[in-house]
Amino acid sequence: MTPLQLVDLAIEARERAYVPYSHFAVGAALLTGSGKVYRGCNIENSSFGATNCAERTAFFSAVYEGERDFTAIAVVGGPEGERVHELCPPCGICRQVMREFCGSGFRIYLSKGDGTYFEASLEEMLPFSFSQEDLSK
Ligand code: THU
């Protein structure tokens, strides 16, 4: 699975976004160590705080299926009904969820949907992070 193949799967997942409030559709494709891909879209709620981001939809589906080993995620987003044309960086809550299950080597791919992608590690996206290790200090 190449980064751009993962990006394409995220672009497909974005089609399922439920975004009647923000009209901002996001898709994510999460790759496991064994090569499986779990996808997610954002799912909004009239009580806005109950909205679930695309990345967390993908993570929670995967964890429910018993997965704990993740290597990369692709994320794309933009106004509903338009092709993706800007990068969509993961929000802080999603970065923290990634930190729960992923180490510093986890890769995050963002794309404008133009056949190129931006790549960062979780360490770069969430430096000096809080994790379960801090609880046992
Ligand atoms: N959103 C995501 O799905 N992922 C992110 O990392 C950033 C924000 C969603 C949440 C909401 O449905 C919409 O984008 C606008 O904030």
Boltz pocket constraint, residues with backbone or C-beta under 6 A from the ligand:
constraints:
  - pocket:
      binder: B
      contacts: [[A, 18], [A, 19], [A, 22], [A, 24], [A, 25], [A, 26], [A, 41], [A, 42], [A, 43], [A, 44], [A, 51], [A, 52], [A, 53], [A, 54], [A, 55], [A, 88], [A, 89], [A, 90], [A, 91], [A, 94]]
      max_distance: 6.0
